[in-house]
């Protein structure tokens, strides 16, 4: 039994049965990180001594015989926009490589309170502003599915995607403003949950867009995402957007069960963009047939004609808010800021104030219209990214491809579950199950059914070339 191959749920069951200890899990993962991260470049900082100490404490707590939560003593990794007081938090920027955080993020607080053991912080796209996963100044993590060619890891949660796929951690935290949980999940063969805005508090998180930002778990099973969401989804007085959410036990949706009669819709293939890779389309269509075989009603329909065009106004709002956050230094050529991120941010400089307000009003109108359209259905099934992971050297930073299929969910305030759905030339492909606002339980239920009848989530990259 290789502990690094086990999911959070499986590791938790093993701890409860006393088959191994938290310290054994942590020591094994730290040994893998030591061997692999020189190549994969996922970590900005490793918390080796702290992780061992917390693992020992978790084992001592377990030995006491008192009841512990399901995540107690299990490792986790954090995208480097979740601040930890007294520790460096870069937000992916070379400019902030010595920035020490003054407070701890809600995300780290809640997972630490649940007993999780932090292994370290992870690389990301600068300011979380990019879908390919590039970072010319801090370095782009290496997609582990191809050790010969440096392929894009997906962004902006690039390090999380690589670390979890390479079995350097069983699960991690990403964030999703325009697809930044779902894109790296697709490129790395993971399950990633984009939650409804306001589901998880953003206090202590380095922001990109206060209108669209969301924190989300990235793992290797639907059950693991549900476990982490249980710990993370809660009202936080420091973030008023969280105060109106419904409270529920998401693990109930991640149990085996029937999806018979649930209505899943797929857009007319003719509505997809012309840059779709044929293998992505085939995997998506095969997923539709799988849901149909499980008893769901799967319908091909035309989504609203403006649906896929939402990538553009979503990008405008993200850039506008990013410019507001970084305007004091974004034009200073002496600051070490990547050219693509600088260009994307500066694109909003000339946007009139009235135009920004009009875009926000359009968001509200579109959300009402889409809610009416979506009312009869349980979920919308889409590909996650139009192509498999491309070589880093071939990236066009102006391309709409990485976030084209994911940004509409952020714009419309929806939740989405990214799932591995196949492969192309040995590279993972993904689907996303998109649900209504605060319908995480619905998409987790559908994802669990899909997972239980496929083996995509069990596939792992071959890292024997790294001595693993």
N, C-alpha and C positions, 0 to 999 in steps of 0.2 A: 504494500500500500504506500503510494507516494502522497504525503500530506499536501504537497503543493498543488496536486491535481484536484483536491476536494473543494467543494463549494462551501460557503459559509454555513449553510444548513447542515451539510455533512460533517464539517468540522465541529459544529456545535453538538451534534449527536454523539460524535466520538469523545468529546470532552465530558459530556454527561455520563457516558458509559465507562469513563476512565480508561479508554484505550490508548490515550496519549495525553500530553499536557500542553498548556498554552506555551510554555517555554520551548518545548520541542517544535511546535509549529513555527514560532518566531525564529528560533535558531536555524531551522531549515530554510526559511525564506531569506534570512540575512545572508546565508551561504550562497544561495542562488543569485541574490543581488550582487554580491561581491564578484561572482564569476561573469555575470551577464551585463551589468550596467555600464561597464566601460564601452561596450559596443552599442547597447540600446539607448543609453543616455536618457533614461526616464526620470531620474531623481535629481532635484536641485539640492536636497539636503537629506541625509539619512539619520534617523534617530535610533541608532543601534543600542547604546547603553540604556536609553530611556525605555525602549521597547522591551528589552530583557527585564528591566526592573518591574515594569508594569505587568509583564507576563508572569513573573514570579509572584507578584501580589495577587493576580487573578487566580493562580493555582492555590495560593494560601486561602483565598476566599472560598474557593470551591471545596477545599478540604474541611472547611468549617462546618459544612453540612447545611448551611442556610441556603434558601432558594436564590438563584441568580437568573438574570435575564438571558434570552437566547443569544445575544451578541457578546456576552461577557467573556473576555479573554481571547477574542478573535481579532486578527490584524486588519488594519485598514490603511489606505494611503490617501493623501489629500492633494488636490490641485492647488497650485501655489497662488490662489486668490482667497483661500480660507485662512484668515489671519489667526495667529497664535501669539498671545501677548509675550513680549520679550524675545521673540524669534524673528528671524528674517522672513519677510514676505515680499516677493519681487513682482507679483502680478505678471510674470513673464518678461519683464523689462530689465535690460542691462542698467538702465538709469536708476533702478530701485534695488540693485544687488546688495546694498548695505542698509536698506530700509528695515528698521526694527518695528514690529507691530506694537501698538499700545493697548490693544484689546484682543480678545479671543472671539472668533466667529461663533454664531449660534450653532452652526453645523458641527464644529469641533466640540463645543460644549456638550451638545446632546449625545453625540456618539461616545465621547469620553464618559459621560454619565451612564451610558448603557454598558460601559465596561470594555469598549473596543480599545485595541492597542495600536497607536500610530507608529507606522514604520518610517514615515518621512513625507516630505513634500515633493511635488512633481512638476516637471516642465510643462509649459503651456505656450500658446501663441501670445505674443505681446499684447497686453491690455485685453486679452481674450477676444481679439478682433481678427478672426480669420478661420476659414473652414478646412484648408488643406493640412494645417499643422506645421507650417514653416515657422522658423524663428532664426533669422540670419545672425543675430548677435548673441543669443543664448544657446543656440544650437537646436536643431529639430530632432526629436526622438526617432529611433529607427524602427520602422514597422517590422515586427519579428517574423512575419510570414514569408519574408524573403531576405535571407542574410547576405545574399550576393549583391543585391541592388538596393540602394537606399530609397525606399518607397515612402510616400506620405503616410503619416500615422493618423491623419484626421485631426481637425481642430474644432474648437480651441483646446479641448481637454486631451491634448496629445499624449502627455506622459501617463495619464491615467489609463488610456486605451492600451498603450504598450505594456505597462507594468502588469495589468490584470491579464492581458492575453498571454504574456510570457510567463505567467505563473510566478511572478515576483510578489504578488499579493492576491488574495482571493477576491477582493473587491476594493473599490475606491470611489472617490467623489469627483464629479465633474460639474460643469455648469452649462446651461443651455439658453442662449439668447437668440440664436438663429439656427441652431442645430448642433451645438457644441458638445452635447452628450451623445446624440444619435449618430453624428457623422463618424467620430472615432470608434463608436461601437460597431458600425457597419464595416469600416476598414479593418478592424481587428477581430471580428467574429464574436462580439460580446452582446449581452443583454443590457440595454441602457434605458433608464426611465426619465423622460422629460415630464416634469410635474406641472400642474396648473400653477400659473403665477399666483403667489400668495399661499401656497401649500407649505413651503419651507421658508423660514425666516432668513432674511439676508443681512441681518446685523453682523458687522465685522467681516463682511465679504467685500473684496475690491470690485467695484461695479464697472460694467461697460454701458448698460442701458437700464435705467431704473424703471422703464416701462415693460421690458421684456425679460430681464434676467431671472433665471431660476436655477436652483441647485438640484442635482440629481444623482442617484446611485448608478454605478457601472459595475457589473458583476458578470458571472457566468451562468446564472440561472434566474428564472422569474422569481423563485422563492426568495433568493438573496435580495433582490430589489425590494420585495415586499417587506422583508425583515428590516431592512435599513429605513424604508419609508415609515414603518411603524415608529421607529425611534426619532425620526426627523420631522414628521408632520405634526405640528402643534402650534397653538397660538403663542406668539411672542410679543409682549407689550412694547418691545423696542422696534417692532416692524408691524405697524397697524394693518398692513395688507393681509396678515395672517389671521386676524381676529374673527373673521366671519366664516372660516372653513368648517365643513362638517367633520366630525371626529368618527373614526371607524378603525376596525382591525383589518389591515390590508392582507394579512397572512391568510385570512379566510378565503380570499379570492385566488390565492396561489395554491390551493389544494386541488387534487384531482376532482374533476366534475364535468358535467355535461354542458355543452354550449348549444344544444339543439334548440332551434328556433330563434337564436340570436341573428340579427340582420347585419351583415357586413357588406359594404359597398366598395366597388373598385371603379376608378374613373375610366371612361372610354380611352382605350389605348391611343386613339388619335389625338387626345388632349396632352399626352406626354410630350416633353421637349424632344427635338430632333437629335439631341446628343446622347440619347439613352444607349447604353451598351446592350447588345442583344442578350447576353447572358443574364444581365440584371432583370430585363423584362421577363425572360423565361422563368427565373427563380421566383419573381413576384407572381406570375400567373400560376405557377405550380403551388405557391402558398395559398392562393385563392381556392384551388381545387382541394387542397388539404382541409381548409376550413369547411368546404362544402361536404367533404367526406365525413367530417365530424358532426354533421347535423345542422350547421349554420346555414342560413339562407344567404347566398352570395349573389349579389346583383352587380352587373356592369351598368353604370349610369354616367351621364354627363354631370360633372361637378360644375358649379357656377363658372361662367366663362372667365371671370376675373381671378379665379382661385390661384392658379399658378403664377399669375402676374403679381401676386402679393409679395413676392421676393423683393421686388424693386422698392415699394414704399416701406417695407420692413427695414431694408438696408438704409433708406434715407433717415428714418427715425433713429436707428441704432447709431449711425454716423453723427447725427445731430447731437445726441446725448453724450456720445463719446467726446465730441469736440468741446462740449460744455465742461466735461470733467477734466480734460487735458489741455484746455486752451492756453494756460499760463506758460506752457513750455513746448507745445507741439510744433511750433514754427522755429524754435531755436535750433539751428543746425549744429550747434556744439553739443547738444544732448544726444546720447547714444540711443536713438530710436530707429527701428527698422524702416526702410523706405516705403514698403508696401503699406504698413500700418499707418505711417505718417500720412501717406497719400490718401488712404481711405478716410482717415479722420478729418483731414483738411478739406475733403470733398464737400463737407457740410458747412464750411466757413461762410460761404456766400448765400446760404439759404435764408430768405427773409423770415422774420419772426412769424409773420402771418401764415407763411407756408407751413411752418412746423405746426401751428395751431390747427390749420386746415387738415393736415395729415392725421392729427389725433382725432379730430371729429370724424374723419373717414374711417378710422379704426372702429369707433363705436358703431357707425352705420353698418360696416361690413360684418361686425360680430353679430349684430341683431339679424341681419339677412342670412348669415350662415347658420345661426341657431335654428331659424325657421326651416332652412333646407335640410339640416341634419336631424331634425326632430324625430322622423320615423326610424332612424337607423341607430345601431349600437356603436359602430365603428367604421372608419374609413381606412382601407388597406392601400398603402402606397409603397413603392420602393423607397429606400432611405437615401441613397446617393445614386446618381445616374451611371456611375462607372466604378470598377474596382480601383484599388489603390494604384496610383500612377507613380512612376519614378519622380523623386524630388526634383531632379534636373529638368523635368518637363513641365513643371508648374507654371501656369500663367496666373499671376496674382489678380488679374482683372477678370478672370473667368467667372461666370455665374454658377458654374456646375456644382461646387460642393454644397451650397446651402439652398439650391433652387427648390428642392422637394421638401426641405425641412422648415424653412422660414415661414410658410403660411400658417403652420400650427402656432408659432409664437405670436404672429400678427393677430390671429383669431382667438387667442387665449385658450387654446386646447391643450390636452395632455397627449403624450405619445410614448409608445413602447417600441424601442428598436430591438429587433431579433435577428440573429444569423439565419440565413435562409438558403445557403448553398455556397458554391465556390466557382471561380473562373480561373483556370490555369493555376490552381493552388491558392488563390487569394479569396478571402471571404466576401460574400455578398450579403445584403441585408434588406429586410422589410421593416416598415413601421406601422404599428397599429395605432391609429389616431382616434382619440375619444373626445367626448364633450368635456366642458370645464368640470373639474372635480369628479370625473368618471374614472379615476385611476383603478378602482376595483374592477370595473368592466373590462378595461384593456388588459389588466393582469390576468383575469379569468380566461380571456381569449388567448393570451400569450402562453399561459400554462398548458392549455389544451394543445396548442401547436407544438410546444416543446415536448410534450409527452408522446407525441406520435412521430417525432423526428429526432435526429441525433446531431444536428448542426452545432448545438451548444457544447457538445462533448469533444469537438475537434480542437486540436492544439497545434501550434506551430512547432516545427522540428528545430530544436535548439542544440542538437548534438554538436554542431560546429562551434558552440561556445563551451563545450565540455560539460553540458548538462544532459 
